[in-house]
Amino acid sequence: MRFHHRMVQIHPFPNGNGRHARIAADILLEDVYGHPPIAWASGFDLQADNERRDAYIAALRAADGGDIGPLLAFVGAEEQ
C-alpha cells in the first residue's frame, strides 16, 4: 500500500495515476510476493462517483497525512 500511495502521490501523468498505481501495485504483489491482486474496485467503477471511489480518495488523503491505516483497511489488509 505504501508503494501504491507513493505512485499516486508522485503523480507522473495528467490523468490515470490511480489506475497506473493500482496496476503497478498488483504486479509488484504478484511478481515479487506471490500475492494475488487486490480487488480495488470491489465491483464498483473507481472512475465514476460512488461510495467506493469516495472511500478510496479519503484513504489516499489520509495516507498523504501519514496515516496508511485507512488505505490498508480499504483493501482489507492489516497494518504491519
N, C-alpha and C positions, 0 to 999 in steps of 0.2 A: 504494500500500500504506500509505503514511503517512496518507492520508485515511481509508482503511478502519480502520486501527488507532485513530485518534483518535475515529472514530464509535463504535467498540466501547468505547473507554475512557471516553467521556463517559457512556455507559450511560443513555440517556434513557428507556428503557422497563423495566418489571419483567421482561418476557420478550420475546424476539425481537430483541435488539440485534444479534446476529451476522447474522441474516437481513436486517435493515434495512440494516446497514452494507455487506453484500455487494451488495445491490440498488443502493444509492446509489453504491457504487464502480463498478459496472458501467455505470450511467447516466452517470457522470462520464467514464469511459473512452470510451464510445461517442459521447456528445454533444459533448464538448469535444475529445477527442483522436483521434476516429475509429478507436479501437482496439476489436477485438471483445471481448465479455465474457469474463471469466475462468471456467475450468472449476473452480470452487471445490471441488466435491464429487468430481470425477473418478469418477462412477458410484457413490459412496457416499452414504449419508444422514448429513449432518452433525448431525442431531438425535439420532441413535442412537449408542450407544457402539460405536466401531470404531477401527481404527488411523488412519484419515484424520482423524477428529474429534480424536483424541489429538494428532496432529501439528499440526493447526490450533490447538488450545488451547496447545500448547507454543510454537508460533511467536508467538502473541499475547502470551504471558507473556514471551518473550524481548524482544519489542518494548516491553513495559512497562518492561523494564530498559534500554532504549536500543539494543538490537540488532535492527535491522529485517531483517537478513540471513536468518534462518530463515523469516520471513513471505514475503520475496521468493522464496526457494527453494521454499516451499510452492506458490506459484502459477507457478513456472517462470520467474521474471523474474530479471534481474541487477540488482545494486545500481548506481545511477548517482550 
